[in-house]
Amino acid sequence: MTETPIRLLLADDHPVVRAGLRAVLETEPGLVVVAEAATAEEAVARAAHGDVDVVLMDLQFGRGMNGAEATAAIAARPGAPRVLVVTTYDSDADTLPAIEAGATGYLLKDAPPEDLAEAVRTAAAGRTALAPAVADRLMNRLRTPLTTLTRRETEVLALVADGLSNQAVGQRLHLTEGTVKSHLARIYAKLDVDSRTAAVATATSLGLIRR
């Protein structure tokens, strides 16, 4: 009896990356690429056709929806395909939103081809597939919860790192300026710092935000 192939959708805004993924995956028995998407919106629409088992999702697209948002939109549908994030980013600012959005796995683009194929099969079976660096980071968050930031705190600090004022951060995230200040106060306490600059530097060195 022939094994049913695992049907894949490749979502990445770089044609060279999609071609590379296709070249690697189509040499693997039991894996077939049925479609590609150059935008997150296109990936969400294509994943709804019902003929995809696993979506390989990049996190950063040029414009519009990002990979975590697309993952959430795909995962929210009944009978949705699994989403395996394949990206170059491994900071908390990237991994946490994607995993919270419902990604089944998270792999880095420098992973060996055999790891990529294994992660696809693991995700298709509904099991979690995490890059070692990402798994280590998540374990460290569980061990040291006081020094980890919530998703909202991470968003606030990432915008502060981009040079935005408290007022501008509030406008971007639809928060009052007072709420932004409260988030910053908690961030300072968690990171044991007393300034915006120190908070950004410490969070960057711990891999909590990406610069």
PEZI-V403306 format. One record per residue. N is the residue number from 0. RES is the residue in three letters. OMEGA is omega in whole degrees, 0 to 359 (NA if undefined). Layout:
# PEZI-V403306
N:RES:OMEGA + N:RES:OMEGA
This chain:
# PEZI-V403306
0:MET:182 + 1:THR:180 + 2:GLU:179 + 3:THR:182 + 4:PRO:174 + 5:ILE:186 + 6:ARG:189 + 7:LEU:170 + 8:LEU:180 + 9:LEU:181 + 10:ALA:180 + 11:ASP:183 + 12:ASP:178 + 13:HIS:181 + 14:PRO:181 + 15:VAL:178 + 16:VAL:179 + 17:ARG:180 + 18:ALA:179 + 19:GLY:178 + 20:LEU:179 + 21:ARG:182 + 22:ALA:180 + 23:VAL:189 + 24:LEU:184 + 25:GLU:173 + 26:THR:182 + 27:GLU:178 + 28:PRO:175 + 29:GLY:177 + 30:LEU:178 + 31:VAL:177 + 32:VAL:183 + 33:VAL:181 + 34:ALA:175 + 35:GLU:177 + 36:ALA:182 + 37:ALA:177 + 38:THR:179 + 39:ALA:179 + 40:GLU:179 + 41:GLU:179 + 42:ALA:180 + 43:VAL:181 + 44:ALA:184 + 45:ARG:181 + 46:ALA:182 + 47:ALA:183 + 48:HIS:177 + 49:GLY:181 + 50:ASP:181 + 51:VAL:178 + 52:ASP:181 + 53:VAL:173 + 54:VAL:172 + 55:LEU:193 + 56:MET:170 + 57:ASP:180 + 58:LEU:185 + 59:GLN:174 + 60:PHE:186 + 61:GLY:182 + 62:ARG:175 + 63:GLY:184 + 64:MET:175 + 65:ASN:186 + 66:GLY:179 + 67:ALA:178 + 68:GLU:178 + 69:ALA:178 + 70:THR:179 + 71:ALA:181 + 72:ALA:179 + 73:ILE:185 + 74:ALA:184 + 75:ALA:183 + 76:ARG:177 + 77:PRO:179 + 78:GLY:184 + 79:ALA:173 + 80:PRO:174 + 81:ARG:177 + 82:VAL:176 + 83:LEU:179 + 84:VAL:177 + 85:VAL:190 + 86:THR:176 + 87:THR:188 + 88:TYR:180 + 89:ASP:178 + 90:SER:177 + 91:ASP:182 + 92:ALA:179 + 93:ASP:187 + 94:THR:186 + 95:LEU:178 + 96:PRO:181 + 97:ALA:181 + 98:ILE:176 + 99:GLU:181 + 100:ALA:177 + 101:GLY:177 + 102:ALA:178 + 103:THR:181 + 104:GLY:183 + 105:TYR:185 + 106:LEU:178 + 107:LEU:186 + 108:LYS:178 + 109:ASP:179 + 110:ALA:176 + 111:PRO:181 + 112:PRO:182 + 113:GLU:177 + 114:ASP:179 + 115:LEU:180 + 116:ALA:179 + 117:GLU:179 + 118:ALA:177 + 119:VAL:180 + 120:ARG:179 + 121:THR:179 + 122:ALA:180 + 123:ALA:179 + 124:ALA:178 + 125:GLY:179 + 126:ARG:183 + 127:THR:177 + 128:ALA:183 + 129:LEU:171 + 130:ALA:182 + 131:PRO:181 + 132:ALA:180 + 133:VAL:178 + 134:ALA:178 + 135:ASP:181 + 136:ARG:180 + 137:LEU:178 + 138:MET:179 + 139:ASN:176 + 140:ARG:180 + 141:LEU:182 + 142:ARG:184 + 143:THR:185 + 144:PRO:183 + 145:LEU:181 + 146:THR:178 + 147:THR:183 + 148:LEU:174 + 149:THR:179 + 150:ARG:181 + 151:ARG:178 + 152:GLU:177 + 153:THR:179 + 154:GLU:180 + 155:VAL:184 + 156:LEU:178 + 157:ALA:179 + 158:LEU:174 + 159:VAL:179 + 160:ALA:177 + 161:ASP:176 + 162:GLY:182 + 163:LEU:175 + 164:SER:177 + 165:ASN:180 + 166:GLN:181 + 167:ALA:176 + 168:VAL:179 + 169:GLY:179 + 170:GLN:182 + 171:ARG:185 + 172:LEU:180 + 173:HIS:178 + 174:LEU:173 + 175:THR:179 + 176:GLU:178 + 177:GLY:178 + 178:THR:177 + 179:VAL:179 + 180:LYS:178 + 181:SER:177 + 182:HIS:181 + 183:LEU:179 + 184:ALA:179 + 185:ARG:178 + 186:ILE:180 + 187:TYR:182 + 188:ALA:182 + 189:LYS:185 + 190:LEU:179 + 191:ASP:178 + 192:VAL:182 + 193:ASP:178 + 194:SER:178 + 195:ARG:182 + 196:THR:180 + 197:ALA:179 + 198:ALA:180 + 199:VAL:181 + 200:ALA:181 + 201:THR:182 + 202:ALA:178 + 203:THR:181 + 204:SER:179 + 205:LEU:181 + 206:GLY:181 + 207:LEU:174 + 208:ILE:181 + 209:ARG:178 + 210:ARG:NA
